[in-house]
Amino acid sequence: MTTGADRATGFGGDAEALYRRVTLRIVPYIFVCYLFNYLDRVNVGFAKLQMLDALGLNDEQFGLAAGIFFIGYVCCGVPANVALQKFGARRWLSIIMIVWGALSASLAFVHSATAFYVLRFLTGAAEAGFFPGLVLYLTRWFPTDRRGRVMALFMAAIPLSGVVGGPLSGWIMTSFVGGTAGAPGGVGGLQAWQWLFLLQGAPTVALGVGVAFILSDDVKRARWLSSMDRAALEGRLSADAAAQAPAQRAANFGDVLRSPWIWAMGLVYFCVQGGVYAINFWLPSLMRASFGEDLQLIGWLSAAPYAVAAAVMLLIGRSADRTRERRWHLAGPMLLASAGLLTAAWTGGAHAQDPAIRLVALVGVSLGASGALTGLAMFWPLASLFLGAEAAAAGLALINSMGQVAGFVSPYLVGWISHVTGGPGDALAVLAALMITGVVIVLRSPVAGRTDRRQA
């Protein structure tokens, strides 16, 4: 779809072909990188099924270990994105991936709760600049009216990591147990949960090396484009920046800190991430509560909600760009997530033997995953409207860091309530209410629900 703004900046009928070329060059590789980012971040949900006994942890301690990752993440988010501005996206993203991949793989060798906590904290610190860095990177290539589709394509790596990661993790957990089921030594002297960390962490290091050779820092440095194409893309980005109302956008880091709506966007992102991480870290446990102890079956069943979420995310992303509407395309998925979490809360407390209840549980988790993950993708096109070019690096990192606090609060809350009450139902209901709070904030946003029609 060639927009009016494309034609006004000299694209004509070639706009779609050029953006398709840019998309194919950039998005598939960062998609794979982000897929492994999410695998490395949430594979502890599957490792939990065996490593609790190996390390002598309970649910509350696991929730703390899962969440402490995000303390390191939040502490380092803003400085890491500022460093990206200084060193360049290609070099900095490469360093980040190599370091976090090595740390994630090292989780295979922890032998105590303390070591687990320390490595999770360091891994979070290493990953802090990756996601906000990629969001910033995409804003340097795609104008506002194309970011919904691009963010949905890129962030479809999250549900796909569940589609791939669930069966893969289940296979690793059942295939690397050694000569007999539950053998202490396992394959090569390592237990299955240790192989899980190794086999899903090591590829990140290789992908990080590839970033240095495959990505270009920005349009100006893209030698794989002709000078005419680079000029057209730069002109389109400049026109897009000029079209946004200056009163709505922070011009520098001082404006970021003073803007109540940027802080409000951080709170909205916290609400969305609360639901996302509850699903990511506790989905295998929710599936086991409803469907039994077969780890391979849990792996396949855990893939279903993510497959549904991927389809919903792509459909909503295309709709958001086609209609140029942002608020309801974020609020709607958040309402869907709330309904799904409430359904999961209702069905997750008992070891349901009734097939109908099992089906309802799976539908509830699928709705929750679809709404929450689609909310992640639709959040950034709205949030970026509050930030000018100079404020984008620090502003995006600040919003992301605020949201990532949920990565600590949500798993720990679910773990603590599960430990106290014997099930996660009450915690999921709290997270559903939090999601509705975020919806209220989104619908009161001063940014126009529909982006400037002069761009369409």
N, C-alpha and C positions, 0 to 999 in steps of 0.2 A: 504494500500500500504506500504509494508516494504521496506525501502530505503537501499542503500548501506551503509550509515553511521550507520543505525540501526544494520545491520549484523556485521559491523566492531567493534561495542561496545558490542557484545554478546547477542543481542536480538534474532537473527534468526527469525523464523516464529512466535514468540510470540509477536513481537513488536506491531502489530496492536491490538491484544487483550488487551495488557497492556495499551496502549494509549487510547483505547476505555473505559477501566475501569476508568482511570484517568479522562477522559473527562466527563463521566457520573457522577462521584463523584463531580466534581468541577463546570463545566460549567452550568448545569441547575439551580443551586441555585444562582450563581452570575448573570445569565441571568435574573432571576426574580427580584433580587435586582436592577439591572440596568434598568429594565423595569419601576419599581416604581421611580427610580431616574429621568428618563425622564418624566414620568407622573407628578411628583412633580415640575419639572422644567418648563414645557411648558403648564400646565393646565391653566395658566393665559390667554392663547389665547382664550379659551372658556369662562372663567370667565369674560373676557373683554366685551363680548356681553351684559352683564347685569350690571357689577360692575362700568362701566364708569358713568352711570347715578346715581348709588347709592353713589359714592364718588365724583361726580362732576368733573371728569377728561375728557380731550380731548385726541385725538390720539397721539399728541406729548408728553403729560404727561405720557400716558400709555407706549409709546416707551421708555421713560426715566426709568420708574419703571421696565419694563421688562429687560432693559439693565443694570441697576445699580447692579443687581444680580452678574454680571460678574466682577464688580470692586472688590467686596469682594472675588470673586473666584480667580482672578488673584493675588491679594495681598497675599493670603494665600497658593497658589499652591505649591511652592517649599518647604516652611517650613513644610507643611503638609506631603509631601512625604518623607522628611528627618525624620519626626517623625515616619512614618511607619517603616523605617529602624531600629529605636531605640526601639520601643515598640512591633513590630511584626505585621504582616498583620492581623491576626485574631482579635486581641484586638483592634487595631486602626480602622479598617474598621467597627467594631461593634459600637464603640463610635461615629464615623462620622455619621452612619445611624440613630442612636437614636436621636442625636442632630438635624440633618437636618429634620428628620421626624416631630419632635415636632415643630420646627420653621415653617415648611411648613403648618402644620395644623393650626398654630396660625394666618396665614393670613386670616382665616375666620372671625377674630374679629377686623380687622382694620376698622377705621371709618374716616380716613383722608388720603390725599395723602402723608403727611409726614410719618405717621405710615407705610404706604404701602412701601415707599422707604426704611425705616430703616429695616423692616423685610426682604425685598428682599435682601438687602445688607448682613445681617447676615446669611441668608440661603445660599447665595453664598459662604460666608466665610466657613461655616460648610461643604459644599459639596466639597470644593476645592481639597481635597486629595483623593476623592473616585475614580474617573475615572483613573487618572494616577497611583493610587495605584493598581487598578485592572490590568492595562496593565503591570506594573512591576511584579505583582503577577503571571501573566500568563507566563512571560519570565522565571520564576523560575521553571516552569513545562514542557514547550514545547520548543523544538529546533526551529531554524529559519525556517526550511523547513516544519514545521507543523503549523506555526502561522497564515498563511492566512486563513485556514479553521477555526481555533479556534477563531480568531478575528471576522470572519464573523458570526459564530454561536453565539458568545457572544453579538456582536453588532447588531444582528438581533432583539434584544430587542428594539432598537430605532424604526424601522418601525412597529414592533408588538405593541409598546405602542400607535402608531397612529391607528392601526387596532382596538385594544381594546379600547383605550382611546377616540377615536372620538365618536363611538356609546355610550360608557359609559357616557362620559361627556354630550352628547346630551340628554341622558335619565335622568341624574341627573338634568340638567338645565330645563327640562320640567316636571319632576315628583315631585320636591320639592318646588313648588311655592305656596303651601297652598290651601285654599279653592277656590280661584278664580285666574285666570291667572294674574300674576304680583302682587299678594297680597303682601303688604309691609312686613307683618310678616312672611309669608312662613310657612314651617313645623317647629314646635318647636320654633317658634319665630325667625328663621334664614331664610334668603333668599337663593335661589337655588345656587348662586355662592359661598355662604359661606359653604353650604353642599359639594360643589365640592372640596374645599380645605380640609375639614375635612375627607371625605371619601377616598380621594386619598393620604392623608398625614399620617394618623394613621397607616396603614399597614406597612409603612417603619420602624416604631419603632419596631414592632414585628419581622420583618425580620432582623433588626439589632441585636436583642437579639439572634436570631438563628445563625448568623454568628459565634458567640463565641463558639458554640457547633458543628458546621458542618464543617467549614473549618480548614485546617492545615496550619501552616505558610509556610512550604516549604516541599520538598521531604524528607529531613532528619527527620522531625517531623511527618511524615504521618504514624501513627501507624496502620492504616488500610491496609498498604502495607507490604509485607514480606521484610526481610532484603535483599534478593536477588533482588527483584523488585526495592527497593530503590537504591541499588548499580548500577543496570542497567540504571535507569533513570539518576542518577547523572553522570555516565560515558558518557551517550549520550549528556548531557548538556555541560560537560567539552570538549568533542570532538567538539561540535558545536562552542563553544567559541574559541577554538584553530584554527578552520578552517577559521575564519574571518580574513581578512587582517588587522593587527594592525594599519597601516597608516590611515585606514578609520575610526577608532574608537577612541573616546575620552576615555582616561584612568582614568580621575578624573575630579572634578568640574572645576578646572582651565582650563583644555582642552576644556570642554564644553563651557566656556565663550569665549575662544579664537578661536573656530572653526567657520568660516563663514558659513559653510554648515549646522551646527546645527541651527544657526539663520535663515538661508534660509528655513530650514524645518519648523521652527516656522511660517514664512511668508506663506508658502504653506498651513499650517494647518489653518491659519487665512482666507485664500481664501476659503478653503473648508467649514469652519464653517460659513462664511458669508452667503453662500447659504443655509446651513442647518437651521440656525436660522431664516432666512427670511421665509422659508417654515413653520417651527414649530410654530412661533408666529403669522403669518399672514394668514395661510391656512384657518381657519374658516372664516375670513373676505373676502378672495378671493372667497370662495365658496358662501358666502352670496351675494356678488356682482353679481355673475353669476346665482345663482339658487334661490334667494329669502330669506325670513325671517324664514322659517320653521326650528327651531333649531334641531329637530330630523333628518330631511333630511340632514342638514348640517353635523351632526355627522356621518351619514352613508357615505355620499359622501367624507368626509375627510378621511375615512378609506381606500378608493380605492387607492390613491397614495402610501400609506404605504404598502399595500399588494403587489403591484407591486415591490416596493423597496426591500421588504424582499426576494422575489424570485430572483431578480437580484443580490443582495448582496451575497446570498449563492452560486449561479452559478459562479460568478466572483471569490469568495474566493477559490472554488475548482479548478478553472482553474489556479489561481495564484500559488498554491502549486504544481499542476501537471506539469506545465511548468517551475517552479522555476523562473518566470519572475516577476519583481516588478514594473518597471517604467511605462510601458504601461497599466498595470492593475490598476494603479492609474490615469494616464493621461486620459485614455479612459473614465472612469466614470465622471471625471471632465468636459470633453468636452460635455458629455451627459447632465450634470447638466446645463451647460451654455446654451445649446440649449433649454432646458426646461424652464429656467428662462426667456429667450427671448420670448418664446411662451406665457408664462403667462403674461409677460409685454404687449404683443400685444393684448391679449384678456381681460385683467383685468380692463381696464379703464372704460368700459361701463357696464350698467346693461343689459347684452345681452339677448335678447328675442329669437334670432335665435337659434334653437336647435343645428345646426352645430357648431356655435361659442361656445356654452356651452360645446359641446363635445371636441372641440379643447382646450378649457381652462383646462378641466379635464386631457386631454392627456399631455398638457404642464406641469402642476403641477406634474403629475406622473413621467414624464421624469426628471424633476428637482429633485424630491425627490429621485428617483432611483439612479441618478448619484451622488448627493451630499452625500447621506448616504452610498453608496458603497465606495465612496472616503474616508469616515471616516475609514471604516474597512481596506481598502487597504493602507492607509497612514502609519499605525504603523509598519507593517512588513518591510517597506522601511526605516522609520525613525530610527528604533531600530538598524539597521546595522551601524549607526554612533556612537553607544554608547557601551563602555565596561561595564563589570559587576559593577565596582565600581562607574562609572559615571551614571549608568542607573536611579537611583532614582531621583537625581536632574535634570539630562538631560531630562528625560521624562516629569517631572513636568514643567520645563522651556518651552519646546516646547508646551505642552498643555496649559500653561498659556498664551503664546503669541497667540495661536489660539483662546483662549476663549475671548480675547479682542473683537473679532468679535461678541460675544454674546451681548456686549454693543453697538458696532457701528452699527451692522446690523439692529436690531429692531428699534433703535432710528433713523437711516437714513431713513428706510422705513416709520416710523411714521411721521417724519418731512416732508419728500417730499409728503406723502399722505395729510398731513394737508395743505401744501402750494399749491399743484397742484390739489387736489381732488381725487387722485388715486395713487397706488403704482407702476405704470408701469415704470416710469423713474428710480426709485430706483432699481427695479429688473434688468433693463438693466445694471446699474452700477455694480451690483453684478455679473452679467454674464461676464462682461469684467474683473472683478477681478479674476474670476475663470480661465479664459484663461491665465492671468498673472501667476497664479500658475502652469498651465500646462507647460509653457515655462521653469520655474525653475526646475520642476520635470525632464523634458527631458534632461536638462543640468547637472543633478546630476552626481557626479563622481563615485558613487556606481554603480557597474555593474548591468545592467538591468536584467541579469539572474544570480541567486545565484550560488555559486560554484558547478559545476557538480559533483565533487567528493563526495558530500553529497547525490547525487541522486541514 
